[in-house]
Amino acid sequence: MCNGENGRAAQGGAIVILKPAALHPTPARPSLHRELSLRFADDASSGRTLALFDRPSPSFFSPASASSSAPGSAAYILIHRSGDLRSDIPPEDCALQPMHRFEIPADRDPTTAADSGSLSTSTFSLATKLDLSVGETGVIGRRALLVFADQILGEGVIGWN
Protein backbone atom coordinates (compact mmCIF):
# COMPACT_ATOMS: atom_id res chain seq x y z
CA MET A 1 0.00 0.00 0.00
CA CYS A 2 1.03 3.62 -0.34
CA ASN A 3 1.66 6.51 2.03
CA GLY A 4 2.17 4.44 5.15
CA GLU A 5 -1.09 2.54 4.78
CA ASN A 6 -1.28 -1.20 4.89
CA GLY A 7 -4.11 -3.68 4.62
CA ARG A 8 -3.65 -5.10 8.11
CA ALA A 9 -4.59 -3.23 11.26
CA ALA A 10 -2.31 -3.54 14.29
CA GLN A 11 -3.71 -5.98 16.83
CA GLY A 12 -1.33 -5.26 19.68
CA GLY A 13 0.81 -7.72 21.57
CA ALA A 14 3.54 -9.75 19.90
CA ILE A 15 3.80 -12.30 17.09
CA VAL A 16 6.32 -14.84 15.87
CA ILE A 17 6.09 -16.48 12.47
CA LEU A 18 7.54 -19.96 12.86
CA LYS A 19 9.21 -21.04 9.63
CA PRO A 20 9.83 -24.75 9.04
CA ALA A 21 13.25 -25.92 10.20
CA ALA A 22 15.58 -27.27 7.54
CA LEU A 23 15.28 -30.92 8.54
CA HIS A 24 14.78 -34.02 6.47
CA PRO A 25 11.45 -35.49 7.62
CA THR A 26 11.16 -39.18 8.34
CA PRO A 27 8.14 -41.23 9.48
CA ALA A 28 9.47 -40.97 13.05
CA ARG A 29 10.15 -37.22 12.78
CA PRO A 30 7.22 -34.89 12.14
CA SER A 31 7.81 -31.76 10.09
CA LEU A 32 6.10 -28.50 9.25
CA HIS A 33 5.04 -27.90 5.68
CA ARG A 34 4.02 -24.26 6.13
CA GLU A 35 4.63 -21.26 8.35
CA LEU A 36 2.67 -21.04 11.60
CA SER A 37 1.95 -17.98 13.69
CA LEU A 38 2.05 -17.68 17.45
CA ARG A 39 0.58 -14.49 18.90
CA PHE A 40 0.84 -13.19 22.44
CA ALA A 41 -1.46 -10.72 24.19
CA ASP A 42 -1.80 -9.50 27.76
CA ASP A 43 -4.90 -10.88 29.48
CA ALA A 44 -6.00 -8.14 31.86
CA SER A 45 -8.52 -10.37 33.63
CA SER A 46 -5.99 -13.02 34.70
CA GLY A 47 -2.76 -10.99 34.71
CA ARG A 48 -1.19 -13.63 32.46
CA THR A 49 -0.22 -13.81 28.82
CA LEU A 50 -2.66 -15.29 26.35
CA ALA A 51 -1.20 -17.32 23.46
CA LEU A 52 -2.97 -17.92 20.14
CA PHE A 53 -1.28 -20.64 18.13
CA ASP A 54 -2.12 -21.67 14.58
CA ARG A 55 -1.59 -25.42 14.56
CA PRO A 56 -1.41 -27.45 11.32
CA SER A 57 -4.29 -29.72 12.38
CA PRO A 58 -6.11 -30.44 15.64
CA SER A 59 -4.24 -33.71 16.14
CA PHE A 60 -0.75 -32.68 14.96
CA PHE A 61 0.65 -32.26 18.49
CA SER A 62 -1.22 -35.14 20.09
CA PRO A 63 0.90 -37.82 21.79
CA ALA A 64 -0.02 -40.27 19.01
CA SER A 65 1.74 -38.00 16.50
CA ALA A 66 5.05 -38.29 18.35
CA SER A 67 7.37 -41.19 17.71
CA SER A 68 6.67 -42.37 21.24
CA SER A 69 4.60 -41.33 24.20
CA ALA A 70 7.71 -40.99 26.33
CA PRO A 71 8.58 -37.73 28.10
CA GLY A 72 9.82 -35.23 25.57
CA SER A 73 7.03 -35.97 23.12
CA ALA A 74 5.06 -32.86 24.13
CA ALA A 75 5.12 -29.82 21.86
CA TYR A 76 6.61 -26.72 23.43
CA ILE A 77 7.98 -23.28 22.65
CA LEU A 78 11.41 -22.12 23.76
CA ILE A 79 12.26 -18.42 23.83
CA HIS A 80 15.99 -17.72 23.85
CA ARG A 81 17.83 -14.50 24.68
CA SER A 82 19.45 -14.37 21.24
CA GLY A 83 17.50 -13.29 18.20
CA ASP A 84 20.13 -14.44 15.70
CA LEU A 85 18.67 -17.06 13.36
CA ARG A 86 22.03 -17.49 11.60
CA SER A 87 23.52 -19.43 14.50
CA ASP A 88 22.51 -23.05 14.86
CA ILE A 89 21.25 -24.48 18.12
CA PRO A 90 21.87 -28.23 18.22
CA PRO A 91 18.66 -30.11 19.14
CA GLU A 92 20.31 -31.55 22.25
CA ASP A 93 21.21 -28.02 23.44
CA CYS A 94 17.98 -26.23 22.54
CA ALA A 95 16.43 -26.73 25.98
CA LEU A 96 19.48 -25.41 27.85
CA GLN A 97 18.69 -22.24 29.76
CA PRO A 98 15.95 -20.73 27.63
CA MET A 99 14.50 -17.42 28.72
CA HIS A 100 11.01 -18.98 28.67
CA ARG A 101 9.61 -22.44 28.02
CA PHE A 102 5.96 -23.42 27.77
CA GLU A 103 4.07 -26.43 26.48
CA ILE A 104 1.48 -26.23 23.75
CA PRO A 105 -1.55 -28.09 25.06
CA ALA A 106 -2.72 -31.04 22.99
CA ASP A 107 -5.96 -30.04 21.31
CA ARG A 108 -8.33 -32.95 21.54
CA ASP A 109 -11.37 -31.01 20.32
CA PRO A 110 -12.09 -32.24 16.77
CA THR A 111 -14.36 -29.28 16.08
CA THR A 112 -11.56 -26.71 16.14
CA ALA A 113 -10.72 -27.24 12.46
CA ALA A 114 -11.65 -29.35 9.54
CA ASP A 115 -9.25 -32.07 8.45
CA SER A 116 -9.02 -30.35 5.07
CA GLY A 117 -5.51 -29.07 5.75
CA SER A 118 -6.66 -25.73 7.12
CA LEU A 119 -5.06 -24.30 10.23
CA SER A 120 -6.86 -24.34 13.54
CA THR A 121 -6.20 -21.75 16.21
CA SER A 122 -5.59 -22.91 19.74
CA THR A 123 -5.91 -20.33 22.51
CA PHE A 124 -4.37 -20.94 25.90
CA SER A 125 -3.11 -18.99 28.90
CA LEU A 126 0.55 -19.17 29.88
CA ALA A 127 1.46 -19.91 33.49
CA THR A 128 3.38 -16.63 33.73
CA LYS A 129 3.10 -13.23 32.16
CA LEU A 130 5.57 -12.48 29.36
CA ASP A 131 7.03 -8.99 29.05
CA LEU A 132 5.77 -8.06 25.57
CA SER A 133 8.35 -5.33 25.06
CA VAL A 134 11.99 -4.77 24.18
CA GLY A 135 14.57 -4.84 26.95
CA GLU A 136 16.31 -7.14 29.37
CA THR A 137 13.16 -9.07 30.26
CA GLY A 138 11.22 -8.34 27.07
CA VAL A 139 10.56 -10.98 24.42
CA ILE A 140 10.56 -8.69 21.36
CA GLY A 141 13.55 -9.55 19.18
CA ARG A 142 14.08 -12.95 20.81
CA ARG A 143 14.42 -16.25 18.97
CA ALA A 144 11.54 -18.71 19.42
CA LEU A 145 11.73 -22.42 18.63
CA LEU A 146 8.85 -24.86 18.16
CA VAL A 147 9.97 -28.25 19.49
CA PHE A 148 8.06 -31.52 19.23
CA ALA A 149 9.28 -35.03 20.11
CA ASP A 150 12.67 -33.46 20.92
CA GLN A 151 13.00 -32.12 17.35
CA ILE A 152 13.09 -28.47 16.31
CA LEU A 153 10.21 -28.07 13.85
CA GLY A 154 10.18 -24.32 13.37
CA GLU A 155 11.83 -21.08 14.41
CA GLY A 156 11.35 -17.36 14.15
CA VAL A 157 11.97 -14.02 15.85
CA ILE A 158 9.30 -12.42 18.03
CA GLY A 159 8.14 -8.98 16.88
CA TRP A 160 5.35 -6.47 17.40
CA ASN A 161 1.91 -7.49 16.21
C-alpha positions in Angstrom: 0.0 0.0 0.0 1.0 3.6 -0.3 1.7 6.5 2.0 2.2 4.4 5.1 -1.1 2.5 4.8 -1.3 -1.2 4.9 -4.1 -3.7 4.6 -3.7 -5.1 8.1 -4.6 -3.2 11.3 -2.3 -3.5 14.3 -3.7 -6.0 16.8 -1.3 -5.3 19.7 0.8 -7.7 21.6 3.5 -9.8 19.9 3.8 -12.3 17.1 6.3 -14.8 15.9 6.1 -16.5 12.5 7.5 -20.0 12.9 9.2 -21.0 9.6 9.8 -24.8 9.0 13.3 -25.9 10.2 15.6 -27.3 7.5 15.3 -30.9 8.5 14.8 -34.0 6.5 11.4 -35.5 7.6 11.2 -39.2 8.3 8.1 -41.2 9.5 9.5 -41.0 13.0 10.1 -37.2 12.8 7.2 -34.9 12.1 7.8 -31.8 10.1 6.1 -28.5 9.3 5.0 -27.9 5.7 4.0 -24.3 6.1 4.6 -21.3 8.4 2.7 -21.0 11.6 2.0 -18.0 13.7 2.1 -17.7 17.5 0.6 -14.5 18.9 0.8 -13.2 22.4 -1.5 -10.7 24.2 -1.8 -9.5 27.8 -4.9 -10.9 29.5 -6.0 -8.1 31.9 -8.5 -10.4 33.6 -6.0 -13.0 34.7 -2.8 -11.0 34.7 -1.2 -13.6 32.5 -0.2 -13.8 28.8 -2.7 -15.3 26.4 -1.2 -17.3 23.5 -3.0 -17.9 20.1 -1.3 -20.6 18.1 -2.1 -21.7 14.6 -1.6 -25.4 14.6 -1.4 -27.4 11.3 -4.3 -29.7 12.4 -6.1 -30.4 15.6 -4.2 -33.7 16.1 -0.8 -32.7 15.0 0.6 -32.3 18.5 -1.2 -35.1 20.1 0.9 -37.8 21.8 0.0 -40.3 19.0 1.7 -38.0 16.5 5.0 -38.3 18.3 7.4 -41.2 17.7 6.7 -42.4 21.2 4.6 -41.3 24.2 7.7 -41.0 26.3 8.6 -37.7 28.1 9.8 -35.2 25.6 7.0 -36.0 23.1 5.1 -32.9 24.1 5.1 -29.8 21.9 6.6 -26.7 23.4 8.0 -23.3 22.6 11.4 -22.1 23.8 12.3 -18.4 23.8 16.0 -17.7 23.9 17.8 -14.5 24.7 19.5 -14.4 21.2 17.5 -13.3 18.2 20.1 -14.4 15.7 18.7 -17.1 13.4 22.0 -17.5 11.6 23.5 -19.4 14.5 22.5 -23.1 14.9 21.3 -24.5 18.1 21.9 -28.2 18.2 18.7 -30.1 19.1 20.3 -31.6 22.3 21.2 -28.0 23.4 18.0 -26.2 22.5 16.4 -26.7 26.0 19.5 -25.4 27.9 18.7 -22.2 29.8 15.9 -20.7 27.6 14.5 -17.4 28.7 11.0 -19.0 28.7 9.6 -22.4 28.0 6.0 -23.4 27.8 4.1 -26.4 26.5 1.5 -26.2 23.7 -1.5 -28.1 25.1 -2.7 -31.0 23.0 -6.0 -30.0 21.3 -8.3 -32.9 21.5 -11.4 -31.0 20.3 -12.1 -32.2 16.8 -14.4 -29.3 16.1 -11.6 -26.7 16.1 -10.7 -27.2 12.5 -11.7 -29.4 9.5 -9.3 -32.1 8.4 -9.0 -30.4 5.1 -5.5 -29.1 5.7 -6.7 -25.7 7.1 -5.1 -24.3 10.2 -6.9 -24.3 13.5 -6.2 -21.7 16.2 -5.6 -22.9 19.7 -5.9 -20.3 22.5 -4.4 -20.9 25.9 -3.1 -19.0 28.9 0.6 -19.2 29.9 1.5 -19.9 33.5 3.4 -16.6 33.7 3.1 -13.2 32.2 5.6 -12.5 29.4 7.0 -9.0 29.1 5.8 -8.1 25.6 8.3 -5.3 25.1 12.0 -4.8 24.2 14.6 -4.8 27.0 16.3 -7.1 29.4 13.2 -9.1 30.3 11.2 -8.3 27.1 10.6 -11.0 24.4 10.6 -8.7 21.4 13.6 -9.5 19.2 14.1 -13.0 20.8 14.4 -16.2 19.0 11.5 -18.7 19.4 11.7 -22.4 18.6 8.9 -24.9 18.2 10.0 -28.2 19.5 8.1 -31.5 19.2 9.3 -35.0 20.1 12.7 -33.5 20.9 13.0 -32.1 17.3 13.1 -28.5 16.3 10.2 -28.1 13.8 10.2 -24.3 13.4 11.8 -21.1 14.4 11.4 -17.4 14.2 12.0 -14.0 15.8 9.3 -12.4 18.0 8.1 -9.0 16.9 5.4 -6.5 17.4 1.9 -7.5 16.2 
